[in-house]
Amino acid sequence: MSPAGCHTPTPTCLLDGVTRRTVMALAKKQQMPIVERSIRAEELSQASEVLLAGTAAEVTLVACIGAHTYTPGDITKTLMEDYMQLVRKGSDEVMKLVG
């Protein structure tokens, strides 16, 4: 995450799964800009927050990658809370959001 919005790798290098698409939809619902692009490892020092989204991980904060440490901020906390609230409502609600 950066001040310019939530940056996520293009799905050419990862699975564009339901969890990822759900988190992106929740971010858009919160009016957070989403930028899909190639992300290089050397850019990680510029990120203010980092999270993982996936079926097993759901939405998980990342505390460190190598020497870089991250503190979960408002973006991560909001997306984690929104995701948990949505999945508790059931798969029908998820599909309404994701399409």
C-alpha positions in Angstrom: 0.0 0.0 0.0 1.2 3.4 -0.7 -0.2 7.0 -0.4 -1.2 6.6 -4.0 -3.6 3.7 -3.2 -3.6 0.0 -2.9 -1.1 -1.6 -5.3 -1.5 -5.2 -6.3 0.4 -7.3 -8.7 -1.3 -8.1 -12.0 -2.8 -11.6 -11.9 -0.3 -12.8 -14.5 2.0 -13.8 -11.6 -0.6 -15.0 -9.1 -4.1 -16.6 -8.9 -6.9 -14.0 -9.5 -9.1 -15.8 -7.0 -12.3 -14.9 -5.2 -10.5 -13.7 -2.1 -8.3 -11.3 -4.0 -11.2 -10.0 -6.0 -13.3 -9.6 -2.9 -10.6 -7.6 -1.1 -10.3 -5.4 -4.2 -14.0 -4.9 -4.3 -14.1 -4.0 -0.6 -11.3 -1.5 -1.1 -13.2 0.1 -4.0 -16.3 0.2 -1.9 -14.3 2.2 0.7 -13.2 4.5 -2.2 -9.6 3.3 -2.0 -7.8 3.5 -5.3 -6.6 0.2 -6.7 -3.6 0.0 -8.9 -2.8 -3.4 -10.6 0.7 -3.4 -11.9 4.0 -5.2 -11.9 5.7 -4.8 -8.4 9.4 -5.2 -8.0 11.0 -6.4 -4.8 13.0 -3.2 -4.4 9.8 -1.2 -4.1 8.8 -2.9 -0.9 10.8 -0.3 1.2 8.4 2.3 -0.1 5.2 0.5 1.1 3.5 1.8 4.2 1.4 -1.4 4.7 1.5 -4.9 3.2 -1.1 -7.6 3.3 -1.8 -11.0 1.8 -5.1 -12.2 0.5 -5.9 -15.8 -0.3 -8.2 -18.7 0.5 -6.2 -20.0 3.4 -4.8 -16.7 4.6 -8.0 -14.7 4.0 -6.7 -11.2 4.7 -3.4 -11.3 6.7 -1.1 -8.5 7.6 2.5 -8.7 6.8 4.8 -7.5 9.6 8.1 -7.8 7.7 9.7 -8.9 4.5 13.5 -9.2 4.8 14.8 -6.1 6.5 11.6 -4.1 5.9 9.0 -3.9 8.7 5.4 -2.8 8.3 2.9 -1.6 10.8 -0.8 -2.4 10.0 -2.5 0.9 9.4 -6.0 2.0 8.6 -6.1 0.4 5.2 -5.1 -3.1 6.4 -7.4 -2.9 9.5 -10.3 -1.7 7.4 -10.0 -4.4 4.8 -9.5 -7.2 7.4 -12.6 -6.1 9.3 -14.7 -5.6 6.2 -13.7 -9.0 4.8 -14.5 -10.8 8.1 -17.9 -9.1 8.3 -18.7 -10.0 4.7 -17.8 -13.7 4.9 -19.8 -14.1 8.0 -22.8 -13.1 5.9 -22.2 -16.0 3.6 -21.2 -16.7 0.0 -24.3 -15.1 -1.5 -23.2 -11.7 -0.2 -19.6 -12.3 -1.4 -20.9 -13.1 -4.9 -23.1 -10.0 -4.9 -20.0 -7.8 -4.3 -17.6 -9.7 -6.6 -20.1 -10.6 -9.3 
